Amino acid sequence: MILHTPSSRSRFGLRGLPAIGPDRIAIGLGQRLDDAYHFVRHAATGGPEPVEAVLVGPGGTWVLSQAREHGRFRKRNGHWYRWSGSTDSWIPWEARMITETRLAGHRLELTLERAGLPSAVEACLLTSREVTVDWDEGQVPGIHVHDNLDRLARRVARDETLTDAQVERIVALLDPRQPLPRLAPSAPRG
């Protein structure tokens, strides 16, 4: 997997923005995915904040966010709840990390659509052992939730939805330091 990190001199690089884990995710996915996949940190999508990370390859375009809260969370009856150990019950929860992940995916879809590129984006929240996110049947949160990089890498590589040229164009859009791939001439002799 090829890692792209905008430089601090780039208009897309923001100082002080934390990396998506201390490279644990980039290293973990890099061990499981080949160089047909690109990992772009802090991709600008026209929103107020850059997307934490984008994974682009033959398996599609994926927005990756890391869970910042710990605990048990559950969606039921159209609402999110957090398990409270002090009351031994589910209490209402704002679900900010779920919403931010879903909206980051949506912003990237709009960016890709405006650029005339395949705009299907899978939003994924990466959790740890200290985080459990689940939902009742029929209460799908609109994002993928993964706590295991092996399963995530297998899911990403399961389908081939993008061509090499599409991957190159998406990466060039997300990392402006990349050279833009040459387009085929519109006339036989260019």
Stockholm file with secondary structure:
# STOCKHOLM 1.0

chainA/1-190         MILHTPSSRSRFGLRGLPAIGPDRIAIGLGQRLDDAYHFVRHAATGGPEPVEAVLVGPGGTWVLSQAREHGRFRKRNGHWYRWSGSTDSWIPWEARMITETRLAGHRLELTLERAGLPSAVEACLLTSREVTVDWDEGQVPGIHVHDNLDRLARRVARDETLTDAQVERIVALLDPRQPLPRLAPSAPRG
#=GR chainA/1-190 SS CEEECCCTTSTTCCTTCCCSTTTHHHHHHHHHSCTTCEEEEEECCSSSSCEEEEEEETTEEEEEEECCCCEEEEEETTEEEEEETTTTEEEECCCHHHHHHHHHHHHHHHHHHHTTSCCCEEEEEECCTTEEEEECTTCCCSSEEESCHHHHHHHHHHCCCSCHHHHHHHHHHHCTTSCCCCCCCSSTTC
#=GC SS_cons         CEEECCCTTSTTCCTTCCCSTTTHHHHHHHHHSCTTCEEEEEECCSSSSCEEEEEEETTEEEEEEECCCCEEEEEETTEEEEEETTTTEEEECCCHHHHHHHHHHHHHHHHHHHTTSCCCEEEEEECCTTEEEEECTTCCCSSEEESCHHHHHHHHHHCCCSCHHHHHHHHHHHCTTSCCCCCCCSSTTC
//
